Amino acid sequence: MPRVKVLLFGKAAELAESREITVEVPETILYGELFEKIFEVEPSLNPIKSTCVIAIDQKYGGKEEQITITNRTEIAVIPPLSGG
């Protein structure tokens, strides 16, 4: 199974006290399963789970969308934007 880096931004980075985490996932996975796996691996993100999305190679997907993961896949947790 590929081990991929997951980039964390904003409140996600603050809660995890890191700008990235590493997650081991199967080569093919549903977008929604990957989302759940990230929050399972890094439970400190759970307070913002309902407001976050993940981007895979700079694109958003639907929960049932199947994606192929490689060691070069870029995954990011995007919390809601704040400020003004």
PDB file as gemmi writes it, atoms N, CA and C in Angstrom:
CRYST1    1.000    1.000    1.000  90.00  90.00  90.00 P 1                      
ATOM      1  N   MET A   1       0.844  -1.182   0.000  1.00  0.00           N  
ATOM      2  CA  MET A   1       0.000   0.000   0.000  1.00  0.00           C  
ATOM      3  C   MET A   1       0.887   1.242   0.000  1.00  0.00           C  
ATOM      4  N   PRO A   2       0.534   2.219  -0.827  1.00  0.00           N  
ATOM      5  CA  PRO A   2       1.316   3.451  -0.841  1.00  0.00           C  
ATOM      6  C   PRO A   2       1.171   4.231   0.461  1.00  0.00           C  
ATOM      7  N   ARG A   3       2.265   4.839   0.861  1.00  0.00           N  
ATOM      8  CA  ARG A   3       2.252   5.784   1.977  1.00  0.00           C  
ATOM      9  C   ARG A   3       2.307   7.168   1.352  1.00  0.00           C  
ATOM     10  N   VAL A   4       1.319   7.984   1.652  1.00  0.00           N  
ATOM     11  CA  VAL A   4       1.249   9.306   1.043  1.00  0.00           C  
ATOM     12  C   VAL A   4       1.229  10.391   2.109  1.00  0.00           C  
ATOM     13  N   LYS A   5       1.789  11.526   1.746  1.00  0.00           N  
ATOM     14  CA  LYS A   5       1.745  12.692   2.619  1.00  0.00           C  
ATOM     15  C   LYS A   5       0.420  13.395   2.410  1.00  0.00           C  
ATOM     16  N   VAL A   6      -0.146  13.839   3.507  1.00  0.00           N  
ATOM     17  CA  VAL A   6      -1.372  14.621   3.471  1.00  0.00           C  
ATOM     18  C   VAL A   6      -1.020  16.003   4.008  1.00  0.00           C  
ATOM     19  N   LEU A   7      -1.184  17.015   3.177  1.00  0.00           N  
ATOM     20  CA  LEU A   7      -0.879  18.385   3.568  1.00  0.00           C  
ATOM     21  C   LEU A   7      -2.024  18.946   4.396  1.00  0.00           C  
ATOM     22  N   LEU A   8      -1.680  19.675   5.443  1.00  0.00           N  
ATOM     23  CA  LEU A   8      -2.678  20.266   6.331  1.00  0.00           C  
ATOM     24  C   LEU A   8      -2.560  21.785   6.274  1.00  0.00           C  
ATOM     25  N   PHE A   9      -3.678  22.452   6.187  1.00  0.00           N  
ATOM     26  CA  PHE A   9      -3.692  23.904   6.098  1.00  0.00           C  
ATOM     27  C   PHE A   9      -4.551  24.498   7.205  1.00  0.00           C  
ATOM     28  N   GLY A  10      -4.278  25.752   7.548  1.00  0.00           N  
ATOM     29  CA  GLY A  10      -5.098  26.508   8.489  1.00  0.00           C  
ATOM     30  C   GLY A  10      -5.324  25.795   9.804  1.00  0.00           C  
ATOM     31  N   LYS A  11      -6.589  25.726  10.195  1.00  0.00           N  
ATOM     32  CA  LYS A  11      -6.974  25.124  11.475  1.00  0.00           C  
ATOM     33  C   LYS A  11      -6.561  23.657  11.560  1.00  0.00           C  
ATOM     34  N   ALA A  12      -6.544  22.948  10.425  1.00  0.00           N  
ATOM     35  CA  ALA A  12      -6.128  21.537  10.430  1.00  0.00           C  
ATOM     36  C   ALA A  12      -4.673  21.419  10.878  1.00  0.00           C  
ATOM     37  N   ALA A  13      -3.800  22.268  10.349  1.00  0.00           N  
ATOM     38  CA  ALA A  13      -2.388  22.250  10.743  1.00  0.00           C  
ATOM     39  C   ALA A  13      -2.237  22.631  12.213  1.00  0.00           C  
ATOM     40  N   GLU A  14      -3.036  23.583  12.640  1.00  0.00           N  
ATOM     41  CA  GLU A  14      -2.991  24.021  14.035  1.00  0.00           C  
ATOM     42  C   GLU A  14      -3.395  22.886  14.984  1.00  0.00           C  
ATOM     43  N   LEU A  15      -4.482  22.202  14.676  1.00  0.00           N  
ATOM     44  CA  LEU A  15      -4.953  21.113  15.538  1.00  0.00           C  
ATOM     45  C   LEU A  15      -3.983  19.939  15.573  1.00  0.00           C  
ATOM     46  N   ALA A  16      -3.404  19.601  14.431  1.00  0.00           N  
ATOM     47  CA  ALA A  16      -2.476  18.466  14.357  1.00  0.00           C  
ATOM     48  C   ALA A  16      -1.067  18.847  14.797  1.00  0.00           C  
ATOM     49  N   GLU A  17      -0.843  20.145  14.967  1.00  0.00           N  
ATOM     50  CA  GLU A  17       0.482  20.667  15.312  1.00  0.00           C  
ATOM     51  C   GLU A  17       1.524  20.221  14.300  1.00  0.00           C  
ATOM     52  N   SER A  18       1.107  20.199  13.037  1.00  0.00           N  
ATOM     53  CA  SER A  18       1.988  19.774  11.945  1.00  0.00           C  
ATOM     54  C   SER A  18       1.398  20.266  10.630  1.00  0.00           C  
ATOM     55  N   ARG A  19       2.250  20.465   9.634  1.00  0.00           N  
ATOM     56  CA  ARG A  19       1.790  20.877   8.307  1.00  0.00           C  
ATOM     57  C   ARG A  19       1.509  19.673   7.410  1.00  0.00           C  
ATOM     58  N   GLU A  20       1.863  18.468   7.885  1.00  0.00           N  
ATOM     59  CA  GLU A  20       1.570  17.266   7.096  1.00  0.00           C  
ATOM     60  C   GLU A  20       1.559  16.030   7.979  1.00  0.00           C  
ATOM     61  N   ILE A  21       0.824  15.028   7.512  1.00  0.00           N  
ATOM     62  CA  ILE A  21       0.809  13.714   8.145  1.00  0.00           C  
ATOM     63  C   ILE A  21       1.025  12.680   7.044  1.00  0.00           C  
ATOM     64  N   THR A  22       1.328  11.456   7.422  1.00  0.00           N  
ATOM     65  CA  THR A  22       1.493  10.377   6.454  1.00  0.00           C  
ATOM     66  C   THR A  22       0.403   9.338   6.693  1.00  0.00           C  
ATOM     67  N   VAL A  23      -0.203   8.892   5.594  1.00  0.00           N  
ATOM     68  CA  VAL A  23      -1.296   7.926   5.665  1.00  0.00           C  
ATOM     69  C   VAL A  23      -0.991   6.781   4.705  1.00  0.00           C  
ATOM     70  N   GLU A  24      -1.219   5.564   5.158  1.00  0.00           N  
ATOM     71  CA  GLU A  24      -1.057   4.389   4.301  1.00  0.00           C  
ATOM     72  C   GLU A  24      -2.438   3.966   3.820  1.00  0.00           C  
ATOM     73  N   VAL A  25      -2.601   3.922   2.501  1.00  0.00           N  
ATOM     74  CA  VAL A  25      -3.905   3.599   1.912  1.00  0.00           C  
ATOM     75  C   VAL A  25      -3.729   2.630   0.753  1.00  0.00           C  
ATOM     76  N   PRO A  26      -4.787   1.911   0.384  1.00  0.00           N  
ATOM     77  CA  PRO A  26      -4.694   1.028  -0.785  1.00  0.00           C  
ATOM     78  C   PRO A  26      -4.526   1.845  -2.068  1.00  0.00           C  
ATOM     79  N   GLU A  27      -4.097   1.178  -3.121  1.00  0.00           N  
ATOM     80  CA  GLU A  27      -3.863   1.869  -4.392  1.00  0.00           C  
ATOM     81  C   GLU A  27      -5.140   2.418  -5.004  1.00  0.00           C  
ATOM     82  N   THR A  28      -6.261   1.762  -4.782  1.00  0.00           N  
ATOM     83  CA  THR A  28      -7.545   2.310  -5.218  1.00  0.00           C  
ATOM     84  C   THR A  28      -8.445   2.425  -3.998  1.00  0.00           C  
ATOM     85  N   ILE A  29      -9.097   3.562  -3.893  1.00  0.00           N  
ATOM     86  CA  ILE A  29      -9.933   3.847  -2.729  1.00  0.00           C  
ATOM     87  C   ILE A  29     -10.998   4.852  -3.151  1.00  0.00           C  
ATOM     88  N   LEU A  30     -12.131   4.804  -2.483  1.00  0.00           N  
ATOM     89  CA  LEU A  30     -13.156   5.806  -2.730  1.00  0.00           C  
ATOM     90  C   LEU A  30     -12.773   7.093  -2.012  1.00  0.00           C  
ATOM     91  N   TYR A  31     -13.118   8.204  -2.611  1.00  0.00           N  
ATOM     92  CA  TYR A  31     -12.843   9.518  -2.029  1.00  0.00           C  
ATOM     93  C   TYR A  31     -13.339   9.587  -0.580  1.00  0.00           C  
ATOM     94  N   GLY A  32     -14.566   9.122  -0.344  1.00  0.00           N  
ATOM     95  CA  GLY A  32     -15.137   9.149   1.003  1.00  0.00           C  
ATOM     96  C   GLY A  32     -14.383   8.271   1.991  1.00  0.00           C  
ATOM     97  N   GLU A  33     -13.870   7.128   1.531  1.00  0.00           N  
ATOM     98  CA  GLU A  33     -13.078   6.242   2.394  1.00  0.00           C  
ATOM     99  C   GLU A  33     -11.749   6.898   2.754  1.00  0.00           C  
ATOM    100  N   LEU A  34     -11.139   7.580   1.794  1.00  0.00           N  
ATOM    101  CA  LEU A  34      -9.884   8.283   2.065  1.00  0.00           C  
ATOM    102  C   LEU A  34     -10.111   9.379   3.094  1.00  0.00           C  
ATOM    103  N   PHE A  35     -11.205  10.108   2.939  1.00  0.00           N  
ATOM    104  CA  PHE A  35     -11.569  11.153   3.895  1.00  0.00           C  
ATOM    105  C   PHE A  35     -11.640  10.571   5.305  1.00  0.00           C  
ATOM    106  N   GLU A  36     -12.368   9.472   5.464  1.00  0.00           N  
ATOM    107  CA  GLU A  36     -12.511   8.835   6.777  1.00  0.00           C  
ATOM    108  C   GLU A  36     -11.168   8.341   7.312  1.00  0.00           C  
ATOM    109  N   LYS A  37     -10.335   7.786   6.453  1.00  0.00           N  
ATOM    110  CA  LYS A  37      -9.024   7.261   6.855  1.00  0.00           C  
ATOM    111  C   LYS A  37      -8.144   8.372   7.421  1.00  0.00           C  
ATOM    112  N   ILE A  38      -8.157   9.532   6.785  1.00  0.00           N  
ATOM    113  CA  ILE A  38      -7.343  10.660   7.252  1.00  0.00           C  
ATOM    114  C   ILE A  38      -7.736  11.038   8.673  1.00  0.00           C  
ATOM    115  N   PHE A  39      -9.032  11.117   8.937  1.00  0.00           N  
ATOM    116  CA  PHE A  39      -9.490  11.514  10.265  1.00  0.00           C  
ATOM    117  C   PHE A  39      -9.316  10.396  11.289  1.00  0.00           C  
ATOM    118  N   GLU A  40      -9.235   9.169  10.835  1.00  0.00           N  
ATOM    119  CA  GLU A  40      -8.935   8.034  11.716  1.00  0.00           C  
ATOM    120  C   GLU A  40      -7.462   8.084  12.138  1.00  0.00           C  
ATOM    121  N   VAL A  41      -6.588   8.373  11.196  1.00  0.00           N  
ATOM    122  CA  VAL A  41      -5.147   8.422  11.464  1.00  0.00           C  
ATOM    123  C   VAL A  41      -4.784   9.628  12.329  1.00  0.00           C  
ATOM    124  N   GLU A  42      -5.480  10.742  12.137  1.00  0.00           N  
ATOM    125  CA  GLU A  42      -5.176  11.971  12.882  1.00  0.00           C  
ATOM    126  C   GLU A  42      -6.446  12.461  13.589  1.00  0.00           C  
ATOM    127  N   PRO A  43      -6.787  11.827  14.731  1.00  0.00           N  
ATOM    128  CA  PRO A  43      -8.037  12.166  15.420  1.00  0.00           C  
ATOM    129  C   PRO A  43      -8.099  13.604  15.941  1.00  0.00           C  
ATOM    130  N   SER A  44      -6.971  14.280  16.041  1.00  0.00           N  
ATOM    131  CA  SER A  44      -6.999  15.673  16.498  1.00  0.00           C  
ATOM    132  C   SER A  44      -7.768  16.569  15.526  1.00  0.00           C  
ATOM    133  N   LEU A  45      -7.991  16.087  14.298  1.00  0.00           N  
ATOM    134  CA  LEU A  45      -8.726  16.864  13.294  1.00  0.00           C  
ATOM    135  C   LEU A  45     -10.243  16.721  13.430  1.00  0.00           C  
ATOM    136  N   ASN A  46     -10.704  15.795  14.243  1.00  0.00           N  
ATOM    137  CA  ASN A  46     -12.141  15.517  14.336  1.00  0.00           C  
ATOM    138  C   ASN A  46     -13.015  16.728  14.673  1.00  0.00           C  
ATOM    139  N   PRO A  47     -12.548  17.712  15.471  1.00  0.00           N  
ATOM    140  CA  PRO A  47     -13.415  18.869  15.740  1.00  0.00           C  
ATOM    141  C   PRO A  47     -13.811  19.658  14.484  1.00  0.00           C  
ATOM    142  N   ILE A  48     -13.041  19.553  13.409  1.00  0.00           N  
ATOM    143  CA  ILE A  48     -13.373  20.294  12.188  1.00  0.00           C  
ATOM    144  C   ILE A  48     -13.778  19.374  11.033  1.00  0.00           C  
ATOM    145  N   LYS A  49     -13.939  18.107  11.320  1.00  0.00           N  
ATOM    146  CA  LYS A  49     -14.227  17.119  10.273  1.00  0.00           C  
ATOM    147  C   LYS A  49     -15.438  17.493   9.428  1.00  0.00           C  
ATOM    148  N   SER A  50     -16.498  17.939  10.053  1.00  0.00           N  
ATOM    149  CA  SER A  50     -17.737  18.213   9.313  1.00  0.00           C  
ATOM    150  C   SER A  50     -17.635  19.431   8.400  1.00  0.00           C  
ATOM    151  N   THR A  51     -16.592  20.229   8.564  1.00  0.00           N  
ATOM    152  CA  THR A  51     -16.454  21.437   7.746  1.00  0.00           C  
ATOM    153  C   THR A  51     -15.294  21.363   6.763  1.00  0.00           C  
ATOM    154  N   CYS A  52     -14.577  20.255   6.749  1.00  0.00           N  
ATOM    155  CA  CYS A  52     -13.407  20.109   5.877  1.00  0.00           C  
ATOM    156  C   CYS A  52     -13.750  19.377   4.587  1.00  0.00           C  
ATOM    157  N   VAL A  53     -12.922  19.595   3.594  1.00  0.00           N  
ATOM    158  CA  VAL A  53     -12.939  18.795   2.372  1.00  0.00           C  
ATOM    159  C   VAL A  53     -11.502  18.360   2.128  1.00  0.00           C  
ATOM    160  N   ILE A  54     -11.333  17.356   1.289  1.00  0.00           N  
ATOM    161  CA  ILE A  54      -9.978  16.992   0.894  1.00  0.00           C  
ATOM    162  C   ILE A  54      -9.845  17.197  -0.605  1.00  0.00           C  
ATOM    163  N   ALA A  55      -8.660  17.601  -0.985  1.00  0.00           N  
ATOM    164  CA  ALA A  55      -8.336  17.764  -2.399  1.00  0.00           C  
ATOM    165  C   ALA A  55      -7.309  16.699  -2.755  1.00  0.00           C  
ATOM    166  N   ILE A  56      -7.494  16.087  -3.905  1.00  0.00           N  
ATOM    167  CA  ILE A  56      -6.570  15.068  -4.393  1.00  0.00           C  
ATOM    168  C   ILE A  56      -6.016  15.571  -5.712  1.00  0.00           C  
ATOM    169  N   ASP A  57      -4.708  15.787  -5.730  1.00  0.00           N  
ATOM    170  CA  ASP A  57      -4.057  16.394  -6.898  1.00  0.00           C  
ATOM    171  C   ASP A  57      -4.781  17.674  -7.305  1.00  0.00           C  
ATOM    172  N   GLN A  58      -5.085  18.503  -6.307  1.00  0.00           N  
ATOM    173  CA  GLN A  58      -5.693  19.826  -6.454  1.00  0.00           C  
ATOM    174  C   GLN A  58      -7.107  19.801  -7.025  1.00  0.00           C  
ATOM    175  N   LYS A  59      -7.813  18.676  -6.848  1.00  0.00           N  
ATOM    176  CA  LYS A  59      -9.197  18.560  -7.317  1.00  0.00           C  
ATOM    177  C   LYS A  59     -10.049  17.973  -6.205  1.00  0.00           C  
ATOM    178  N   TYR A  60     -11.303  18.408  -6.162  1.00  0.00           N  
ATOM    179  CA  TYR A  60     -12.261  17.857  -5.213  1.00  0.00           C  
ATOM    180  C   TYR A  60     -13.035  16.734  -5.883  1.00  0.00           C  
ATOM    181  N   GLY A  61     -13.524  15.800  -5.087  1.00  0.00           N  
ATOM    182  CA  GLY A  61     -14.270  14.675  -5.651  1.00  0.00           C  
ATOM    183  C   GLY A  61     -15.514  14.375  -4.844  1.00  0.00           C  
ATOM    184  N   GLY A  62     -16.333  13.474  -5.374  1.00  0.00           N  
ATOM    185  CA  GLY A  62     -17.528  13.018  -4.674  1.00  0.00           C  
ATOM    186  C   GLY A  62     -17.206  11.795  -3.839  1.00  0.00           C  
ATOM    187  N   LYS A  63     -17.989  11.547  -2.804  1.00  0.00           N  
ATOM    188  CA  LYS A  63     -17.719  10.445  -1.873  1.00  0.00           C  
ATOM    189  C   LYS A  63     -17.593   9.093  -2.550  1.00  0.00           C  
ATOM    190  N   GLU A  64     -18.328   8.875  -3.619  1.00  0.00           N  
ATOM    191  CA  GLU A  64     -18.318   7.579  -4.301  1.00  0.00           C  
ATOM    192  C   GLU A  64     -17.320   7.520  -5.460  1.00  0.00           C  
ATOM    193  N   GLU A  65     -16.580   8.588  -5.658  1.00  0.00           N  
ATOM    194  CA  GLU A  65     -15.596   8.610  -6.746  1.00  0.00           C  
ATOM    195  C   GLU A  65     -14.389   7.751  -6.382  1.00  0.00           C  
ATOM    196  N   GLN A  66     -14.021   6.840  -7.258  1.00  0.00           N  
ATOM    197  CA  GLN A  66     -12.856   5.987  -7.016  1.00  0.00           C  
ATOM    198  C   GLN A  66     -11.608   6.704  -7.511  1.00  0.00           C  
ATOM    199  N   ILE A  67     -10.571   6.668  -6.697  1.00  0.00           N  
ATOM    200  CA  ILE A  67      -9.319   7.313  -7.068  1.00  0.00           C  
ATOM    201  C   ILE A  67      -8.176   6.317  -6.966  1.00  0.00           C  
ATOM    202  N   THR A  68      -7.164   6.547  -7.761  1.00  0.00           N  
ATOM    203  CA  THR A  68      -5.954   5.729  -7.732  1.00  0.00           C  
ATOM    204  C   THR A  68      -4.876   6.526  -7.015  1.00  0.00           C  
ATOM    205  N   ILE A  69      -4.268   5.902  -6.022  1.00  0.00           N  
ATOM    206  CA  ILE A  69      -3.253   6.549  -5.199  1.00  0.00           C  
ATOM    207  C   ILE A  69      -1.881   6.002  -5.566  1.00  0.00           C  
ATOM    208  N   THR A  70      -0.923   6.907  -5.728  1.00  0.00           N  
ATOM    209  CA  THR A  70       0.476   6.526  -5.897  1.00  0.00           C  
ATOM    210  C   THR A  70       1.287   7.279  -4.851  1.00  0.00           C  
ATOM    211  N   ASN A  71       2.569   6.990  -4.771  1.00  0.00           N  
ATOM    212  CA  ASN A  71       3.429   7.714  -3.832  1.00  0.00           C  
ATOM    213  C   ASN A  71       3.548   9.192  -4.191  1.00  0.00           C  
ATOM    214  N   ARG A  72       3.134   9.558  -5.394  1.00  0.00           N  
ATOM    215  CA  ARG A  72       3.227  10.948  -5.846  1.00  0.00           C  
ATOM    216  C   ARG A  72       1.902  11.693  -5.758  1.00  0.00           C  
ATOM    217  N   THR A  73       0.850  11.025  -5.322  1.00  0.00           N  
ATOM    218  CA  THR A  73      -0.455  11.673  -5.200  1.00  0.00           C  
ATOM    219  C   THR A  73      -0.391  12.753  -4.129  1.00  0.00           C  
ATOM    220  N   GLU A  74      -0.902  13.933  -4.460  1.00  0.00           N  
ATOM    221  CA  GLU A  74      -0.938  15.037  -3.501  1.00  0.00           C  
ATOM    222  C   GLU A  74      -2.329  15.103  -2.877  1.00  0.00           C  
ATOM    223  N   ILE A  75      -2.369  14.994  -1.567  1.00  0.00           N  
ATOM    224  CA  ILE A  75      -3.630  15.042  -0.830  1.00  0.00           C  
ATOM    225  C   ILE A  75      -3.544  16.198   0.156  1.00  0.00           C  
ATOM    226  N   ALA A  76      -4.615  16.969   0.263  1.00  0.00           N  
ATOM    227  CA  ALA A  76      -4.630  18.102   1.186  1.00  0.00           C  
ATOM    228  C   ALA A  76      -5.955  18.156   1.924  1.00  0.00           C  
ATOM    229  N   VAL A  77      -5.885  18.470   3.218  1.00  0.00           N  
ATOM    230  CA  VAL A  77      -7.083  18.716   4.020  1.00  0.00           C  
ATOM    231  C   VAL A  77      -7.322  20.220   3.990  1.00  0.00           C  
ATOM    232  N   ILE A  78      -8.497  20.604   3.503  1.00  0.00           N  
ATOM    233  CA  ILE A  78      -8.836  22.014   3.359  1.00  0.00           C  
ATOM    234  C   ILE A  78      -9.946  22.357   4.358  1.00  0.00           C  
ATOM    235  N   PRO A  79      -9.590  23.091   5.428  1.00  0.00           N  
ATOM    236  CA  PRO A  79     -10.616  23.522   6.372  1.00  0.00           C  
ATOM    237  C   PRO A  79     -11.328  24.753   5.810  1.00  0.00           C  
ATOM    238  N   PRO A  80     -12.416  25.174   6.442  1.00  0.00           N  
ATOM    239  CA  PRO A  80     -13.082  26.381   5.954  1.00  0.00           C  
ATOM    240  C   PRO A  80     -12.158  27.588   6.102  1.00  0.00           C  
ATOM    241  N   LEU A  81     -12.279  28.510   5.174  1.00  0.00           N  
ATOM    242  CA  LEU A  81     -11.485  29.737   5.243  1.00  0.00           C  
ATOM    243  C   LEU A  81     -12.109  30.658   6.270  1.00  0.00           C  
ATOM    244  N   SER A  82     -11.258  31.427   6.939  1.00  0.00           N  
ATOM    245  CA  SER A  82     -11.770  32.381   7.918  1.00  0.00           C  
ATOM    246  C   SER A  82     -11.050  33.703   7.739  1.00  0.00           C  
ATOM    247  N   GLY A  83     -11.532  34.678   8.406  1.00  0.00           N  
ATOM    248  CA  GLY A  83     -10.913  35.996   8.311  1.00  0.00           C  
ATOM    249  C   GLY A  83     -11.755  36.920   7.459  1.00  0.00           C  
ATOM    250  N   GLY A  84     -11.233  38.084   7.230  1.00  0.00           N  
ATOM    251  CA  GLY A  84     -12.012  39.015   6.435  1.00  0.00           C  
ATOM    252  C   GLY A  84     -11.189  40.129   5.903  1.00  0.00           C  
TER     253      GLY A  84                                                      
END                                                                             
